[in-house]
Amino acid sequence: MTDRVLILGGRGRIGRSVAQDIATHTSAKITITGRSPETDRELGLPFLVLDLAEVDKLRQAIANSDLVIHCAGPFHYRDANVLKLCIEQGVNYLDVSDHRSFTTKALNYHEQAVNAGVTAIINTGIFPGISNSMVRQGVEQFDQAEKIHLSYLVGGSGGAGVTVMRTTFLGLQYPFQAWINNQWQFVKPYSDREVINFPAPYNRSGVYWFDMPETFTLPQAFPSVKTVVTKFGSIPDFYNHLTWMAAHLFPKWLMQRHSTIEFLSHVSHLMTDVTNNFSGIGVAVRSEVTGIKDGETAIHCANLVHENTAIASGIGTGSLAQLLLSGKLKKPGVWPVESALPTDLFVQSMSSRGIAIAYNWL
């Protein structure tokens, strides 16, 4: 029988990229959803009008599927009801979530998923997602890993829609906890600029503290690690300075208003429509893991560059979908990707999609 994949929010840029990857690498029947009845001629896939608030209709759609992929962000606002329904219906689950509030809600369903035999993997895009697997691969090089430093860089809009802009500005609203020197410490978003040597064409570019779910899932996955740093930046660099101003100069009450987030998100997206022409829409991920190997301190570095951030995110999620549908990956429970995906399967998936990751020791 043909596998049936349901992609919630499949008409967005990320959802489309996920659908394209699955269509390329599997023979699954894919259905995408959206809240309005417009057809999607570009993908040419079956389309279901579905609002996540329509619980009965959502439950039926999930029951008719072998795998559900949740791409309907931003996840700051989302509950874990889709995941809950998947567990009730015995259907495997993936999502492209990227915020700790949602990740925390999802992880609370771990035991229910184990008991139901459902494999649910969260945070599966490019960052978090492929980035987490790069970290796992680095950690496995050491006798004892001690520090993880992740740096992300995105060109312009990254080829994604306005939802990604919302995610960025929502991430500026509150200080967040980071695992530093074996204790949780509050960090201000978009603080502590650091210039990182990314591969060409990005080279030396600035990144800043940013609240990501891997800030707390990585310490849980790798208990020997004493510090986890997650930093993010944009190009052109003046976007970084504008974002810094929003995080540090705008009144907190203003940044916590929905109307402000919407205004900044739409204005930023209009700006990137112009700057994308010379900045590109690519992504760079740099993972540095410091640890003890053969009695000596060393640093393992992994670098990935892709010309389209949205497509890279689709590859991260689509590759996991392929592994679940083929039966090569089965791990009942709710897991961040670094706890679910073995490195050998990660390497095979990236190689099959032409994703080149460069490694070196510092």
N, C-alpha and C positions, 0 to 999 in steps of 0.2 A: 504493500500500500504506500501511496505517496504521503510523505510527511507534510503536515499542515502547520504553517508558521503565521502567527498573528502579530503584526507590528503596530502597537498603539502609538499614535503620533507619527505615523509613517510618511506623512506628507511634508514634514519639516526636512531641513537640509540633512540633519544627522540621520533621521529615520530613512530617508531616501538612500543614503550611503550604505546603511545597514542592509536594506532590501537589495541593493545592487550587488553587494558582496555575496549575500546568500544565494541570489539568483545565478551568480557566476560560478559558485563553487559547490552547489547542491542542486538536486532536482525537486526541491520542496515546492509545494504550492503556497504562495505568499499572499496574504491579505493585509492590506494596510487600512488604517482607520483615521478619521478626522471628524471634527465636530460639524462641519458644513458639508452639503451634498455636492460640492464641486468635484468633477472627475479629475483624475491625474493622468493626462495623456502622455506625459513624459516617461513615466515608468511602465504604463500599460498593465498594471496589476489590478486584481479585484479590489474594490474599495467598499468599505463599510462605514456608513455614517454612525458615529458612536461618541457619545459624551461619557466620560468616566463616572459622572454622577448617575448615569442610567444603570444602576447596579444589576438589575435583572437581565438587561440586554448584554451587559458586560460579562456576567456569569455564563450566559449561553454561548457567547463568542469564545470565551476561554475553554469551555467544555468541548467545543468543536475543534480544538487545536491540540497539537502535540508540543508546541513550544510557543510561549508568549514573550515578546520583547517590548519592554516599556521604554519608549523614547519621548513621552509627552512631558517635557520639562516646562518651566524650571522646577527642579525637585525641592527647592526650599518650601514650596507651598503644598507638596504632595504628602498624603498619608500612604500607608502601605497596604491599602485595600486590594490593589491589583495582585500583589504578592499573596495576600491572605486567600483570595479567591482561587489563585493557581494551586495553592496547597490543598484547599478543600476539594478541588477537581482533579488533583493528582497530575498536574501539568507542569513541566519544567519551565524555568523563568530566567530571563536575563534583563538587565536594564543598563541605561547609560547615565545613571545618577551620579551626581558630583558634589553633593553637599552632606555634611556630617549629620544634620538633623534627620534627613531621610535615611541615611545609612544606619543610624542608631535605631530608628523605628524598624527597619527591615531586619536587622540582626536579632531583634527580639522574637522573631518567628523561627529561629534556628531549630529548636527542638520539634516544633510542629512539622517543619519540613523534613527533618530526619525521620520522624514517625510515619510520614506520608510517603517516604521514598522519593521526594521531590528534590531535584538539584536546582538550587537558585543561586545565581552568581550576580553580584551587584558591582557597580563601578567599572564597567567593562569597555569604555571607549578608548581614547588615546591617553588622556590624563584626567582622571585616573583610568587605568586600564592597562594598556601596553606598558606604560611607565612602571606600574607595579610589578609586572613580570620581569622587566629589566632589572629592577631592584632584587627580586628573588634570585635571579641568575647571578647577580653580583654577590649576594649574601652567601650563596652556596660555594663561592670560591675560597671562603675563609674557614679557619678553625673556629674563630669567634668574630662575628661582625659587631662593630661598636657604634658606628655612625652612618646615617643615610642622609644624603643631600640631593634633593631633586630640584631641578631647574627647568622651567617650561617657558617657551617663547612662541608667540603667535603673531603672524603677519596680518595686520588689518583685522578684517572680520573673520579670518580663518575659513572663509567659504561657508560659514554657518549663518543662521538667521538672527533676528533680533533677540531671540530667547537667550542666546549666548551672552549678549550684551547685558540682559537682565541679570544673568548669573553673576557677571563680574561686579555690577554695582550692588547687588544684594550681598555679595561677599565683603563689602566695605562697611557694613552697618555696625558690627560689634567686634570687640576684641575676642580672640579665641585662644583656646589652650593648645599648647604645643609641648611635645616631650623633649625636654632639654636637660641634659646632665642628670638623667634618671629621676626627673620630677616634672610634673605638669606646671607650666608657667604661662601666664597670659601674654599674648603678643598682639600688638596693634596691626591691623591689616594694612597692607601696602606701606610697610616700614622697612628700615634697614636695607637700603638699596645695595646690591652687590653686582659687580660687573663680571660676567661669566664668558669664558672663551668657548662659544659654540662653534660647530663646523660651519664652513661656507654654505650658503651665502651670508649667514647672520653674523659670524665672527664675534667680536666683543659687544655684548649687549647687556642692559641692565635688567635685573629681576628683583622682586620684592616679596616679603612674606605674604602668603595668601592662604586662606582657610580652605583646605581640601580634606576629603575623608581619609586619605592615606596618612594624614598627619597623626591620626589615632589608630587606624587599622594596621599600619606597618609595625608599630611597637608591640601590638598584640600578636601579630604573626611571627615576629622575630624577637623574643624576650631578652636576648643578650644585648640588643641595641640600646644605647644610652641616650641618643639624640636623633631626632628626625626633623629635617628642615625641608619645607616645601615653599618654593618661591616661583613667582610668575611675572612675566613682563610682556610688553607689546612692542611692535615696531610699526611705524616710525616711533622714535623715542619720545616725541612730544606727547604721545598718548599716555605714556607713563607719568609724565609730569601733570597732565590733566587729571588722571586717575588719582595721583597722590593728593592733589588739591581737594578732590571730592572726598577723599578719606580723612584728611587732616584739617582742612580749612572750613568746609561746609558745616553748618550746625548739625549736630546729631539728629535733632528732631526732624530736620529737613530731609536727611538721607534715609530716615526710617518711614517716610511717607511713600505710599504706593505711586502717587502721581509724580513724585520726583524721580523715582526709578524708571517709570515709563518714559518721562520726558528725556532723561539722560540716555536711555537705551536707544530710543528712536533717533535722537540727534547724532549719537555716536555711530549708529549704523549708516546714516546718511553720509557722515564724514568718511567712513571706511569705503563707501561706494566709490569715492574719489581716490583715496590713497591706495586702495587695493591695486590700482593700475601700476604703481611703481614699487609698492612694498611686497606684493604678492599676498597669498592667503595660506602660506605654509606654516609648518610647526617644527619646532626643535625640542627634543627632550634629552636632558643630560642627567644621568644617574651616577652619583659617586658613592661608593660604599667603602668605608674605612674599617679595617679590622686587623686581626692577628692571623698571620699565615706563616707556618713553620717558625714560630717564635718571634717573628718580626712584624712591625706595623707596616701596612701597605694600603694603597688605595686602588680599587678597581673602578674604572670609568667606562660607561657605555653611552654612546651617542646615537640618536636617531634623528633624521631629517626627512620630512615629507612635504611635497609641494602643495598639498591641500589638507588642511586640518580636518575638515568634515569627512573627507574620504578616509583619512587615517583612523578617525573614530569609528567609521563604518567597518573598517578592517578589524579593529580590535574586537568589536561585538560580533561581527559576522563570522570570524574565525572560531569563536567559542560556540556559536550556533551550529556550525558545521560539525564540531567535535561532539556536541550533545546529540545531534541528530544521527550521527554515525555510530553512536554508542562507545566512542573512544574515551569519552569523559563522562563519568558518573560518580557523583559525590553528594549523596543526600544531605541537605542542610542549607543554610543561608551563609554564603561565603563572599568576602571580597576576593577579587580575582587572584591576588597573590597567594591566598590560602587554598585555592581550588585547582589552579592550572599548573601541572608539572612542567618543569623547564624543557624537557625533551619535546613535549607537544607544542609548547610555545615556539621553540626554535623551528620545528617543522612547519607550523602555521605561517610564521613570518616569511620563511623561505619560499613557501608555495605562492605567496602573494608578492614576491619581489621586494620585501621590506628588508633593507640592509641596515644592520646595527653594527657600528664600529666599536671595538673594545680595545682598551689599552690600560697598562698599569702605570700609576704615577709614583 
